[in-house]
Amino acid sequence: MAERSSAEELVAFIARAIVTEPDDVKVRSVDGGRLIELETAPNDRGRVIGRQGRVAKAMRAVLGASRAGADARLDIVD
């Protein structure tokens, strides 16, 4: 198993703090770390996206401001 990057750990930490089922949070890096995919339980997806996408935008802003995720993109997958 590949070692997780700091950007993946950051996204996983934030997502686990928001959702009701933190064990179902899956974060994986795609395209050499340029894309980070976040997958949650179906009933937690709305919590991660937030009203009008505000939570998702905030997560993307924090990721972009971090050194590890400055060039990474966050995608929330179904």
C-alpha positions in Angstrom: 0.0 0.0 0.0 1.3 3.4 -0.9 2.0 6.0 1.8 -0.6 8.7 2.0 0.4 12.2 1.2 -0.1 15.1 3.6 -2.8 16.5 1.3 -4.8 13.3 1.5 -4.4 13.2 5.3 -5.7 16.8 5.5 -8.8 16.1 3.5 -9.5 12.9 5.4 -9.1 14.7 8.8 -11.5 17.5 7.8 -14.0 15.1 6.3 -14.0 12.7 9.3 -14.7 15.7 11.6 -17.8 16.7 9.5 -19.5 13.3 8.8 -21.6 11.1 11.0 -19.9 7.9 9.8 -16.1 8.7 9.8 -15.2 5.0 9.2 -16.7 5.3 5.7 -14.5 8.2 4.6 -12.2 7.1 1.7 -9.6 9.4 0.3 -7.4 8.5 -2.7 -4.9 10.3 -4.9 -5.2 10.1 -8.6 -3.1 11.4 -11.5 0.1 11.5 -9.5 -1.4 13.5 -6.6 -2.9 16.2 -8.7 -6.4 15.0 -8.0 -7.7 13.9 -4.6 -11.0 12.0 -4.6 -13.1 12.0 -1.4 -15.8 9.3 -1.0 -18.2 9.2 1.9 -21.3 7.2 2.9 -24.3 8.2 0.8 -26.1 9.9 3.7 -23.0 12.0 4.6 -22.4 13.4 1.1 -24.7 16.3 1.8 -22.7 17.2 4.9 -19.5 17.3 3.0 -20.9 19.4 0.1 -22.9 21.7 2.3 -25.5 24.2 1.4 -24.8 25.6 -2.1 -21.4 23.9 -1.9 -20.0 26.1 0.9 -18.4 23.3 2.9 -16.8 21.8 -0.3 -15.5 25.3 -1.3 -14.1 25.8 2.2 -12.3 22.4 2.1 -10.9 23.3 -1.4 -9.7 26.6 0.0 -7.9 25.0 3.0 -6.4 22.4 0.7 -5.2 25.1 -1.7 -3.7 27.2 1.1 -1.8 24.2 2.5 1.7 23.5 1.2 0.9 19.9 0.5 -2.2 20.5 -1.6 -1.3 23.8 -3.3 -1.4 22.2 -6.7 -4.0 19.5 -6.0 -7.7 19.5 -6.9 -10.5 18.0 -4.6 -13.3 16.0 -6.2 -16.2 14.6 -4.2 -17.3 11.3 -5.9 -20.5 9.4 -5.8 
